[in-house]
């Protein structure tokens, strides 16, 4: 199979490096001409993944026409641009593996719905889980969920393409659950970063992860996700990772907010995308539509709107006491 990766940010480059680790030729599409030149000439990506010496089996291109013959495309563009990038491809491959985590602003659509509209007839799968790009690029052990809308038949096609000795996919058919886990954890990681930025301690962060996971479960089940999926790699596993390290863009954004920096300045100054900042407003709107209580998500929206971090935390702590299993 011919494999292509759409998006040469840190995660897209790391996936290309992982796929090329056994010598497989991988075609990597990048928007920036200077990045295409660097990857091909020096086998590096100093802009987004400077720690990696890239395999010579990776070839970069900026021409969408070059992706026409790829049997499988891993789509790793920012969530808000995913539909436009897929639609720009001249021919649709048999399988689109969506690796972007988010919800489309404005429409409230999950990425699989966006991809189906942009590439009718394509077979959709979701790759999600606890994955820091620099670790995947370095060949460190990683496990992910590969949720296949096409069931076992699609899994049999894709799992040999994706699996490597240090990169282990686990099968699921729950595309909705795999997507929701990845989207919601980005928002919760911002909240955990705020806790760190305010110096509120490890107890507070652990409590926030647990209560945030409860929000993820409520929201996911309301949209048809399976509870077991959200308890797995693409839900709880990814949540724990991104809520615990400044290697997470979303955690780093929250930490800066907790330290008193302004949301507008932070977002304007970022080369890489903290998807949770775009996801939070549409997520809370969807939660209201489905009558799901998500107080931590609502708090993140207030932070991104400019509310002082200490005030937002105080409001959360002042909420009425209730049973841990309550729906709020």
C-alpha positions as CSV (number, residue, x, y, z in Angstrom):
1,X,0.0,0.0,0.0
2,X,1.1,3.6,-0.7
3,X,0.8,5.7,2.4
4,X,0.6,9.5,2.7
5,X,0.4,11.9,5.6
6,X,-1.4,15.2,5.3
7,X,0.2,17.7,7.6
8,X,3.8,18.2,8.6
9,X,3.4,19.6,12.0
10,X,4.9,17.8,15.0
11,X,2.3,15.0,15.1
12,X,2.1,14.5,11.3
13,X,5.9,14.4,11.0
14,X,6.1,12.0,14.0
15,X,3.6,9.7,12.3
16,X,5.5,9.8,9.0
17,X,8.7,8.9,10.9
18,X,7.0,6.0,12.7
19,X,5.6,4.7,9.4
20,X,9.0,4.9,7.7
21,X,10.8,3.2,10.6
22,X,10.7,-0.2,8.7
23,X,11.9,1.4,5.4
24,X,8.4,2.0,4.0
25,X,8.3,5.0,1.7
26,X,6.0,7.7,3.1
27,X,4.7,10.8,1.3
28,X,4.3,13.8,3.6
29,X,2.3,16.8,2.5
30,X,3.3,20.1,3.9
31,X,1.7,23.6,3.4
32,X,5.0,25.5,3.8
33,X,7.4,25.4,0.8
34,X,10.4,26.0,3.0
35,X,9.5,23.0,5.1
36,X,9.1,20.7,2.1
37,X,12.6,21.8,1.0
38,X,14.1,21.2,4.4
39,X,12.6,17.7,4.9
40,X,13.8,16.6,1.4
41,X,17.2,18.2,1.6
42,X,18.2,17.8,5.2
43,X,15.8,15.2,6.6
44,X,14.7,17.5,9.4
45,X,11.8,19.6,10.5
46,X,13.3,22.4,12.6
47,X,10.0,24.3,12.6
48,X,7.8,21.7,14.4
49,X,9.9,18.6,15.4
50,X,13.5,19.7,15.8
51,X,14.4,16.7,18.0
52,X,14.0,14.1,15.1
53,X,16.4,13.0,12.4
54,X,14.0,12.0,9.8
55,X,14.1,8.9,7.7
56,X,15.2,9.3,4.1
57,X,12.2,7.2,3.2
58,X,10.0,10.2,3.9
59,X,9.5,12.4,0.9
60,X,7.8,15.8,1.4
61,X,5.6,17.6,-1.2
62,X,3.5,20.7,-1.3
63,X,1.5,19.6,-4.3
64,X,-1.9,18.0,-3.5
65,X,-1.7,16.2,-6.9
66,X,1.1,14.1,-5.6
67,X,-1.2,12.4,-3.0
68,X,-3.6,11.1,-5.7
69,X,-2.1,7.6,-5.7
70,X,-2.0,7.0,-2.0
71,X,-4.1,4.1,-0.9
72,X,-4.2,5.3,2.7
73,X,-4.0,8.9,3.9
74,X,-3.4,9.8,7.6
75,X,-5.0,13.2,8.0
76,X,-3.1,15.2,10.6
77,X,-4.0,18.8,9.9
78,X,-5.5,21.1,12.5
79,X,-9.1,20.1,13.2
80,X,-10.5,23.4,12.0
81,X,-8.8,23.0,8.5
82,X,-9.4,19.2,8.1
83,X,-12.3,19.5,5.7
84,X,-10.7,22.0,3.4
85,X,-7.4,20.0,3.2
86,X,-9.2,16.8,2.4
87,X,-11.4,18.5,-0.2
88,X,-8.2,19.9,-1.9
89,X,-6.9,16.4,-2.6
90,X,-7.4,15.5,-6.3
91,X,-8.5,11.9,-5.7
92,X,-9.7,10.1,-2.6
93,X,-7.9,7.1,-1.3
94,X,-9.6,3.9,-0.1
95,X,-9.0,4.8,3.6
96,X,-8.8,8.1,5.5
97,X,-7.3,7.8,8.9
98,X,-8.2,10.9,10.9
99,X,-5.5,11.8,13.5
100,X,-6.7,15.3,14.4
101,X,-8.5,15.8,17.7
102,X,-11.3,18.4,17.9
103,X,-14.8,19.5,17.0
104,X,-15.5,21.8,14.1
105,X,-16.3,25.4,15.3
106,X,-19.5,26.7,14.0
107,X,-21.1,23.5,12.9
108,X,-20.3,21.3,15.9
109,X,-19.5,18.4,13.7
110,X,-17.0,15.7,14.7
111,X,-14.1,15.1,12.3
112,X,-15.6,11.9,10.8
113,X,-18.6,13.9,9.7
114,X,-16.4,16.6,8.3
115,X,-14.3,14.1,6.4
116,X,-17.4,12.2,4.9
117,X,-18.7,15.5,3.5
118,X,-15.3,16.5,2.1
119,X,-14.6,13.0,0.6
120,X,-17.8,11.1,-0.1
121,X,-17.4,7.4,-0.3
122,X,-14.1,7.3,1.6
123,X,-13.6,4.7,4.4
124,X,-13.1,6.6,7.7
125,X,-11.0,5.5,10.7
126,X,-9.9,7.4,13.8
127,X,-6.4,7.1,15.3
128,X,-6.3,8.5,18.8
129,X,-4.6,7.9,22.1
130,X,-1.9,9.0,24.5
131,X,0.8,10.2,22.0
132,X,3.4,12.9,22.5
133,X,4.9,13.5,19.0
134,X,8.5,13.6,20.1
135,X,8.2,10.2,21.8
136,X,6.6,8.5,18.8
137,X,9.3,10.0,16.5
138,X,11.9,8.6,18.8
139,X,10.5,5.1,18.6
140,X,9.4,4.9,22.3
141,X,6.6,2.4,23.1
142,X,3.1,3.8,22.3
143,X,-0.4,2.3,22.2
144,X,-3.4,3.8,20.4
145,X,-7.0,3.2,19.5
146,X,-7.7,2.6,15.8
147,X,-11.5,2.9,15.5
148,X,-12.7,1.7,12.1
149,X,-16.1,2.7,10.8
150,X,-15.7,-0.1,8.3
151,X,-15.4,-2.7,11.0
152,X,-13.1,-5.7,10.9
153,X,-12.6,-5.6,7.2
154,X,-11.1,-2.1,7.4
155,X,-9.1,-3.1,10.5
156,X,-7.5,-6.0,8.5
157,X,-6.4,-3.5,5.9
158,X,-5.2,-0.8,8.2
159,X,-3.6,-2.5,11.2
160,X,-0.6,-3.8,9.2
161,X,-0.1,-0.4,7.7
162,X,-0.1,1.4,11.1
163,X,1.4,-1.2,13.5
164,X,5.1,-1.2,14.3
165,X,7.1,-3.0,17.1
166,X,6.9,0.2,19.2
167,X,3.5,1.5,18.0
168,X,0.6,-0.8,18.9
169,X,-3.0,-0.1,17.7
170,X,-6.0,-1.6,19.4
171,X,-9.2,-2.3,17.5
172,X,-12.5,-0.5,18.0
173,X,-15.6,0.2,15.9
174,X,-16.6,3.1,18.2
175,X,-15.6,6.1,16.0
176,X,-17.7,8.5,18.0
177,X,-16.1,7.5,21.3
178,X,-12.6,7.7,19.9
179,X,-13.3,11.2,18.6
180,X,-14.9,12.5,21.8
181,X,-12.2,11.3,24.0
182,X,-9.6,13.1,22.0
183,X,-11.6,16.3,21.7
184,X,-12.7,16.6,25.3
185,X,-9.3,15.8,26.8
186,X,-7.8,18.8,25.1
187,X,-10.2,21.1,26.9
188,X,-9.6,19.4,30.3
189,X,-5.8,19.6,29.7
190,X,-6.2,23.4,29.6
191,X,-7.9,23.3,33.0
192,X,-5.1,21.1,34.4
193,X,-2.6,23.6,33.1
194,X,-4.4,26.4,35.0
195,X,-4.1,24.4,38.2
196,X,-0.4,24.1,37.7
197,X,0.0,27.7,36.7
198,X,-1.8,28.8,39.9
199,X,0.3,26.4,42.0
200,X,-2.7,24.6,43.4
201,X,-0.9,21.3,43.9
202,X,-1.1,17.7,42.8
203,X,-4.3,16.9,44.8
204,X,-6.2,19.5,42.9
205,X,-5.0,18.3,39.5
206,X,-5.9,14.7,40.4
207,X,-9.4,15.8,41.4
208,X,-9.8,17.8,38.2
209,X,-8.7,14.8,36.1
210,X,-11.3,12.6,37.8
211,X,-14.1,15.1,37.6
212,X,-13.2,16.0,34.1
213,X,-13.3,12.3,33.1
214,X,-16.8,12.2,34.6
215,X,-17.7,15.1,32.2
216,X,-16.2,13.2,29.3
217,X,-18.3,10.1,30.1
218,X,-21.5,12.1,30.4
219,X,-21.0,13.9,27.2
220,X,-19.8,10.8,25.3
221,X,-22.7,8.7,26.3
222,X,-25.1,11.4,25.4
223,X,-23.7,11.4,21.8
224,X,-23.7,7.6,21.5
225,X,-20.1,6.7,22.6
226,X,-19.4,3.5,24.4
227,X,-18.3,3.8,28.0
228,X,-15.6,1.2,27.5
229,X,-14.0,3.2,24.7
230,X,-13.8,6.3,26.9
231,X,-12.2,4.2,29.6
232,X,-9.5,3.1,27.2
233,X,-6.5,4.6,25.4
234,X,-8.3,7.3,23.4
235,X,-10.2,8.6,26.5
236,X,-8.8,8.1,30.0
237,X,-5.3,7.2,28.7
238,X,-5.0,10.4,26.6
239,X,-6.5,12.4,29.4
240,X,-4.0,11.4,31.9
241,X,-1.1,12.1,29.6
242,X,-2.1,15.5,28.4
243,X,-3.2,16.7,31.8
244,X,0.3,16.0,33.3
245,X,3.0,17.6,31.2
246,X,4.0,20.8,29.5
247,X,4.8,18.7,26.4
248,X,1.0,19.1,25.9
249,X,0.2,22.3,24.0
250,X,-3.2,22.5,25.7
251,X,-1.6,22.0,29.2
252,X,1.0,24.7,28.4
253,X,-1.7,27.1,27.3
254,X,-3.6,26.6,30.5
255,X,-0.5,27.0,32.6
256,X,0.2,30.3,31.0
257,X,-3.4,31.4,31.7
258,X,-3.0,30.4,35.3
259,X,0.2,32.5,35.5
260,X,-1.9,35.5,34.4
261,X,-1.1,35.8,30.7
262,X,-3.9,37.0,28.4
263,X,-5.7,34.5,26.1
264,X,-5.5,36.8,23.1
265,X,-1.8,37.3,23.4
266,X,-1.2,33.6,24.0
267,X,-3.2,32.5,21.0
268,X,-1.7,35.1,18.7
269,X,1.8,34.1,19.6
270,X,1.4,30.4,19.1
271,X,2.9,28.7,16.0
272,X,1.4,25.3,17.0
273,X,-2.3,24.9,17.7
274,X,-3.8,24.2,21.1
275,X,-7.0,22.6,19.8
276,X,-8.8,22.8,23.1
277,X,-9.1,26.5,22.8
278,X,-11.2,26.1,19.6
279,X,-13.0,23.1,20.9
280,X,-14.2,24.4,24.3
281,X,-16.8,26.9,23.0
282,X,-18.4,24.5,20.6
283,X,-18.2,21.7,23.2
284,X,-20.1,23.6,25.8
285,X,-22.7,24.6,23.3
286,X,-23.2,20.9,22.3
287,X,-23.3,20.0,26.0
288,X,-26.1,22.5,26.6
289,X,-28.0,21.2,23.5
290,X,-27.8,17.6,24.9
291,X,-28.5,18.8,28.5
292,X,-25.1,17.5,29.8
293,X,-23.5,19.3,32.7
294,X,-19.9,20.1,32.1
295,X,-18.8,22.7,34.7
296,X,-15.1,22.3,34.1
297,X,-15.5,22.8,30.4
298,X,-17.7,25.9,31.1
299,X,-14.9,27.2,33.3
300,X,-12.3,26.9,30.5
301,X,-14.6,28.8,28.2
302,X,-14.8,31.6,30.8
303,X,-11.0,31.6,31.1
304,X,-10.6,31.8,27.3
305,X,-13.0,34.8,27.3
306,X,-10.6,36.6,29.7
307,X,-12.0,35.8,33.2
308,X,-9.2,35.8,35.8
309,X,-8.1,32.3,36.6
310,X,-8.3,32.6,40.3
311,X,-11.9,33.8,40.1
312,X,-12.9,30.9,37.8
313,X,-11.4,28.4,40.2
314,X,-13.1,30.0,43.2
315,X,-16.5,29.7,41.4
316,X,-15.8,26.0,40.7
317,X,-14.9,25.4,44.4
318,X,-18.0,27.2,45.6
319,X,-20.4,24.9,43.7
320,X,-23.0,23.1,45.9
321,X,-22.0,19.9,47.5
322,X,-23.4,16.7,46.0
323,X,-23.0,13.0,45.4
324,X,-19.9,12.0,43.4
325,X,-22.1,10.2,41.0
326,X,-24.4,13.1,40.4
327,X,-24.8,14.4,36.8
328,X,-23.2,17.8,37.5
